Amino acid sequence: MTTIRPSTRLRSACALVALPVLMIASGNAIAAGYSYHTLHNFGGRNAGRDPEAGLIEDAGGAILFGTTSVGDTFAGEVFEGVNVGGTWKITRIHKFPTGSTKDGSTPYAPLIEDKNGALYGTTCQGGKYYDPDLGQYGGVIFSLTYQGGTWSEKIIHNFGKYITGPNSEQCPMTGLTYHGQKEGDLWDPDVNAVYGTTSAGGSDGNGVVFRLKYTGSGWNYKVIHTFTSGFYPNELQLDSSDNLYGSTVGGGKYGGGTLYKLTYGTWKETTLHNFCAQDGPTGCTDGAFPVGRQWRDSNENMYGTAACGGSGAGLGICVDGVTGGGVVYEYTSDGTYEVLYNFCSLAKCVDGANPSSGMIMDSSGILYGTFGASTYSGSDTTKEGAFELIPSGDTWTESVIATHTGLTNPLRLDPSNGFLYSTCPQCGGDGSVFVLEPD
């Protein structure tokens, strides 16, 4: 099989040992019961645009926080959305300057919040070691603290001090990960470290995994792993023993990406699955180019997506010669890899194609995600959208719950009411904040 190196920026997910594919019951093209509502449209004079990451909620669920990646005369922003009587008001709380070496610029990743209400995030560019003339990535880890009616920024770490070599690290494009995050807990920096990845750097230039820990008097930053086989690492997740799991968009034995584990302490990498291990009409029937963070359930089973491959026909070439509509997969706690759903299983891909984010799961075991293409109700017009995957015994039923141009970022579930929040980088022209409300 030809080794594949994707030329398109995807995101992340995971996979494993090639085993037989499950038979899946396909759902209807559009599921009843969800309404799409725009909460805010970005754009306009001196305004941010193109939100590239999902949202977080505060502990009370009344405030949303997010980022835009660019602006009219600046390089992105952090915003908050306050729900006042059912109406959301979006306000900028920090603006990143263009080409600055004293601040970050171009945030692509979601934020996290600590127990004291401070926000933390990353930018892909800017910072002390950013060189605007050479276009070097750089990037920063930053915090925002609210006091006296204003938000104050502090730069915690500057990326890019070393351009090459094992200690080089540039352009973090994925969110920070900590214990309790999946359950909705706020980060406690006095107890837990946070982990993240960079898209470039390391001995082979494939990216690194880093750890950030608060020592009581300052911050300790350390690169704990550099990638040599897979490249372009996605978001991470932790198990109960502090082992890290993640995926790389490309590389691995067959070039379609990898699913891996980093063992706590030694941080030794174990490859759990090489994507494109199963050949077939699409080139990679087990999926190719994983995207987004996997979801880990209470039984330590992981669920994720791959943007291409699978047994579905797809809408033409997906990435670098690989076809197929992509897959949802499960990696079980006993080391079994199974494809749960093949996108484009229905005519004209009305069930969606090319998943664009990782998975989330509600308390009843239903999975939710987004996809990058579909033909709306069988027409020839393609739109992005959101889907749900409902378990029933050994089968899963997939249904599209929304279609909208540009709807590709990760969803955020409010467990109190079932609302699904996210951002859309292209909706309304310059991006939007939206909610999917169950009827």
N, C-alpha and C positions, 0 to 999 in steps of 0.2 A: 504494500500500500504506500502511496506517495505521502511523504511527510508534509504537513500543512502548517503554514505560519500565517495566521489571519492578518490581513492588512486593514481591516475595519475595526474601530474602537468598539468593543462590546462591553461586558461588565463582569459577571461571575456566577459560579455555582459549583457542582461537583459530580462525581460518579465513581463506578468500581467494576469488579470482576464481571466479565461477560457471561450472562446467564439468560435462559429463555425469557422472552417478553410475555407479560401478562396479556390476556384478552381483556379489552376495555369496552365498556358500554358507552357509546358516544351520546352526548346530550344534545339538546336543541341548539340551534344557532344563536338565538337570543333568549336569555332567561328572563322570565317575568319577575317582578318584585323589587327592582332597583331603579332609582331615579337619579340622574346626573344633574348636579347643581354647581355652577361656577360661583366660588366665594370671592374671587378677586382676579382681575386681569392686570398683568404687569405691562410696563411700557409707558411712553410719554416723556415729556421733558424732564431731564435729570432723574430718571427712574431706572430701577433695575429690570433685568429681563433674563430669559432663558434659565429658569431653575432646573438644575441637572440632578438634584437629589430629592429624596423623600422628606417627610416631615417628622417631627417629634412633638409629643404633647407634654405639658407640665403635669404634675402629680394630680391636680384637680380636674384635668381634661378641659379646662376653659381657655387655655392658651396654646397656640401652635407656634413652633419655631422652624425656620427653614432658611435657605440661602438662594440667591441668584448668582449665576456665574459671570455675568457681565453687566454693564450699565451704560447709560448714555455717555457719560464722561468719566467713568470709573470702571473698576475691575471686579464687580460683584458686591454683594451686600449680605448681611444677616437681617432677617425680618421676624417680627412677631405678629401673630394674628390673635386678637382678643375677641371672644364671643360675648357680645353684649345684647342680651335679650333675644338671642337667636340670630343676630346679625354679626358677621365677622368684619373687624376693622384691621387691615394690614398696615403695619408701620415699620419703617426701617429703624434698626437700632445700632447698626454699624455699617460703614461704607469702606471698601477696600480701594486704595488708590491704584492707579495704573503704573506699572513698572517701578514700584517702590522697593527699596532695600531695607526700609524701616518697618514695613508691614507686609502681610501676605497679599496675594491677589489670586483671583479665579478659583473660588471654592467649588468643588465638585461633589463633596461628600456630605452626608447628613450630620447633624450635630448630636451631642449627648448633653445631658444635664446632671449635675451632681446634687447631693442631698441638701446643699445650701442654696440651690437655685442658680449657680454659675453654669454657663454654657461653655462647651469645648468643641473645637472643630479643627479642620485642616484646610490648607489651600495648596494648589498645585504649583503656583508660581509665587514670585515675590520673596521677601525675606533678605537676610543679611548677605547671602551668597548668590543671590539672583543677579545675573548679568543681562540687562535688557538689550545690550548691543549684540551679544552672542545668542540671545534667546534661550539661555539655559533655564531649566525648569525651576530649581530651588524649591520653594514652598516653606510653610511653617505649620506648627501646632500652636493654636491660640486659645485663650480663654476670654470670656466676657462676664464681668461681674456687675450686678446691679446695686447701686448705692446712691442715696440722695436724689433719686429721680432720674439718674442717668446710668448708661452702660459704659464701663471702662474696659478697654482691651489690654491684654498682656501677652507678649510673645513668649511661649514656653520653650520652643525648640525651632531652630533654623535648619532646614534641609539644604544639602548641596555643598557642604564644606569640601568634600572630596568628590571630584568629578568621576574618577574611575577607581577601581580596586574594591576589596571586600567591605570597606567601611563607607563606600559611596552610597547615597540614597537621595532620590529626587522624586518630586511630584507624587505625593499621596493623593489617590483618587477614590479611596474607599473609606468608610466610616470607622470610627474607633469602637472597640469591642470590650465588654467587661462582664463580670458575673452578675446575673440578675437582670440583664438588659432585656432578654426575651420575655421575661415575666412582667416587664414594665417598671422594675425597680429603678430608682435613681442611683447613680454611681456614688459610691463611698470611697473617695481617694485615700482615706486613712486606713482602709482595709484592703482594697483591691487595686491591682494595676490595670491599665488599659493596654490594648494591643492594636496594631494597625499594620498596613502594608504600603509600600511605595510601588509605583508602576515602573520605575527605572532604578538603576543602581545595583550594587553588589558586584561580585567578582566577574560575573558574566553579563552584567547589564540587564538582568531579567527581573529585577526588583528584590525587595527584602521584606522581612517581618521585623517589626520593632516593638519594644515594650517601654511604657512610660509609667513610672512609679513615683508617688509622692513620699518623701522621706521624713516629713515633719518640718524640715527647714528649707527644702527645695525639691527640685524635680530631677529624677535620675532617668536618663534616656539611654537605651541600649539596642543595637541591632542584634537580634538573636538568631536570625536565619537568612541566608542568601539563596536564591533560586538558581539552579544550574541546568535543570531539565525543562520544567514548565516555566512559562513567563507570563507576565501581566497578571499578577495575583489579584483575586477578588476579596470581598469581605470575609472576615474570620468569624469563628464561633468557638466557644469553650464548652468542654464537658465538665462533669462533676469533679473530675480529678485534675482539672486545669490543663488538660491536653488541648491543643489548638487544632481545628479542622478548617480546611478551606479548599479552594480550587484555583487553577490558573486557566486563563482563557485559551492560551495556546501552548504549544510544546508537548512534551511527553513522548512516549514511544512511537505514537502514530501521528503526532502533530495536532491532534484535536483538543488538547488540554488535558489536565490531570485533576484528580481528587486526591488530597493528601492529608496526612496527620503529622503534627509536630508533638513529640513526647515531652511532657513537662520536665524542666530541669536541664536535660541534655539538648533539647530542641532538635533531636534527630528526626529527619523527614522519612516517612514511610508513604510510598505511593499506593493508594488504595485502588485506583482505577485509572487507566489510560483511555481516554475517549477515542472513538473511531476504532475500537478493538473488534467490532462486528461489522464486516463488510456487507454490502447489499446494494440495491438499486440507487440509493441516495448517497452511497459511499460510506456512511457511518450510521448504521441502524440503531446503535446504542446511544446516539446523540453526539454532537460535536460543539465545541466552544461554549462551555458552561457560563452562565450569567448569574450574578447576584449572590446573596448570602443564602445558604441552606437553612431550613428550619429543622430544629432538633426537638422531637417530642419527648414525653416523659419516659418512654421506653428506650431512649437513645437511638431511635431510628431517625435518619436524616432524609429530607426531601429537598429537591432542587430542580433546576431547569437547565437545558442546553439549547442554544439559539438555533442550531441547525441539526441536520441528520434526522434519524428516526425513519419510520416506514411510510409516513405521509408524503404525498407527492410534492408539496411545497409550491411556491410561487416563482419558480425559476431558481437560478443560482443564488445560494444564500451567502456564503463567504468562500472565496478562493477555490471555486470549483465544486464545493460540497453543496448538495441540494437538500431537500427535505424540510419539513416545517418545524423541526425541533421537537423536544420531548420534555415531559415531567418524569423524574426518576425518583426512586427510593434506594437508599443504602441502609440496610438493616443493621441492627446491633450485632448480628452474628456474621456480618461480612458478606451479605448477598446484595448484588446490584440488580435492580429490576426497572424496566421502563413501565411507568404507570399509565402514561397517555402519549400518543403520537399525534401531534398537531397536523392539520390538513388531512385528517381522516375522512372528512366530509367534502362533498363536491364544492369546488371553487374556494375551499378553505374557509367556509363560513364559521368553522369552529376556531378560527384564529391560526396564526402562524408566527414562528420566530419569537419565542418568549424573550422579554427584554428585562426582566428583573427576577429576583429570587422569590421564594415562597414565604407566606405566612399561614398560620393555622389558627382556627378558632377553637373554643372549648369542646365543640362537638366533633372535631377532627376534619372539618372542611378546610381545604387548601384554597388560597387565593393568590393570583399573580397577574401580570400584564404581558401582552404580546405586541410585537412590532408591526404586524400586518394581518389583514383579513379582507375578504370581499364582503362588504356589508350586505346581508340578506341575499347573497348570491349575485349581486350586481358586479360590474367590472371596476367599481371604485374601491380602492383599498383604504382601510382605516386601521389605526391601532386600537387597542382596547384592553379590557380586563376580563378575567375568567374565574370560575370556581370549579373545584374538583371535589365531588362528594363521594365518600366511601360507602360501599354496601357489600359486606362480606369481602370477597377477594377481587371485586371489580370497583372501578371508579367511573363516575359519570361526569363528563365535562360539559359546562355550559358557559357561553359568553354572557356576561352580565352588563357590559357597556361597550360601545364603540365610539371613538372620538378621535379626530385627527391629533396626533401627537401624544396620546395617552400611553406613556411607556415607563414612567418612574415607579419605584416600589410603593406599595400600598401600606397604609397605617390603619390598623383596626382599633376602633374604640369598643372594648368589650361590653361597655354598659348599654350600648344601643345598637351595635352591629354596623355603625357607620364606617365607611372606608374613605380615608383622606389621602390625598397626594397632591403633587404638583405636576404640571404638564408643560414641558419646555417650549412647545410650539402653539398651544391653544391660544386663540385670540390674537395671534400674530407674534406676541412677545412672551407668551407663557401665562400660566394661571395657577391658582389654587382651587381645588374642586373637592367635592364630597359625593360619594355614592351612598344614597340613603335607601335602606330596605323599606318597601311600601308596607 
